[in-house]
């Protein structure tokens, strides 16, 4: 994918691919990362796998990455079952290529893979909740105290910054006085 792939992906998408994000810190994420990498190893030399790798290297949109990852998954599973396979193979001249072609004997099965992505608004909402949750978690870690509560709606940047400022202040006061500051807590809710 290239030494700068993660940096370029971040520049385009605002995050690193989920398969890579926590691979060094969590067992299940590491398993996903290894599974993803091993697909390339298992499929090395298969006709068309280079096209998929090139697409993933050049097109850093989540939907394209997931589509390519799904092609690799289908291909790797088929290879384990003894199918000969090819990626991005044209059935006839001028026809669009099939995502994966599985062959056994004289029979061929052409497979189209689809990755359904949430709409842009859902993706933005998800990014907000991930971002605000991570920032609240950082305040908890910084002050070594739990924070509990409910945020009932998505906040804009200014409201988020104010909430985080109030939470940081309340956490600092709670730790220094060894008791919850209900006034600061109420301000956070409002």
PETA-V443532 format. One line per field, one symbol per residue. phi: phi as a letter, one per 40 degrees, with the letter a starting at -180 (. if undefined). A space follows every 10 residues. Layout:
BEGIN
phi=???
END
This chain:
BEGIN
phi=.hcbdccccd dcbgacdccb dbdcbbcccc dcccdcccdc cccdgcdgcc ccccccccbc cdcccccccc dccdcccccc cgccaabfcc cadgcccccb bbbagccbbc bbbbbcbccd cccccccdcc cccccccccd ccbfacbbib bcacbccccc ccdccccccc ccccccbgac cccccccccc
END
